Amino acid sequence: MRRASSDSPTFSPLYRQIKELLLKALDSGEWQPGQLIPSEAELAQRFNVSQGTVRKAIDELAAENLLVRRQGKGTFVASHKDPRAFFRFLRLVPLSGEIEPARSVPLECWRAKAGPEAARMLELSLGAPIIIVRRLLEFSAKPVVLDEIYLPGEVFAGLTLELLKESQESLYSLFESRFGVRMVRAEERIRAVSADRSSAELLRVPEGSPLLSVERVSFTYGNRPMEWRRGLYSTIDHCYFNELS
């Protein structure tokens, strides 16, 4: 691979160039979630660079949770099917500190046309087809999160309430396995709100109770937004946890 000159406006370190090539391979579906990728030696030969350069690129992708190194087995494409991935995007933990079983309870799923806000968040044309999902997330049979989720209609064609009810996977795992969409990063905005009558009934809290409003945009490879969700979190027995380093 030819190294770009240092005075070029498009210059980036060689390992970053390899990282971009690996990302393109992931985006194109060359390696599927959970699949073993070629060895560092094979990738070095493919890209005509040193193994150290490949290793540095893979290290960054592993740090970003896009690849997973397994001692003695190799490097795999990260997957939402891995139970450890469940709380990567859900930063809600019980105050008791005990691990609780989670259950998604789909309430509604319908087709609509993107209004100004949904079009902006999902980078769609105004009026483009979208799918809207409402669901509860329960922990130990108690409703804790009420989500309203907006998805690009063309990408998620075939998503129905029946499919959501039948699925035993997490939502992101379903998106990955059924629609080929892997969420790789997300942006969230959090503020405090009060429960209105509808959300209070669904979350089984008194009307006017404090809730966390968590708005999230999730992206797939290439920084493409694939989901906009607005969630209401009950924090009676849970808190929002984020580790900073």
Secondary structure, DSSP 8 states (H G I E B T S, - for coil): -----TTSTT---HHHHHHHHHHHHHHHTSS-TT-B---HHHHHHHHTS-HHHHHHHHHHHHHTTSEEEETTTEEEE--TTSGGGHHHH--EEETT-----EEEEEEEEEEEE--HHHHHHHT--TT-EEEEEEEEEEETTEEEEEEEEEEETTTTTT--HHHHHH--S-HHHHHHHHH-----EEEEEEEEEE--HHHHHHHT--TT-EEEEEEEEEEEGGGEEEEEEEEEEE-SSEEE-----
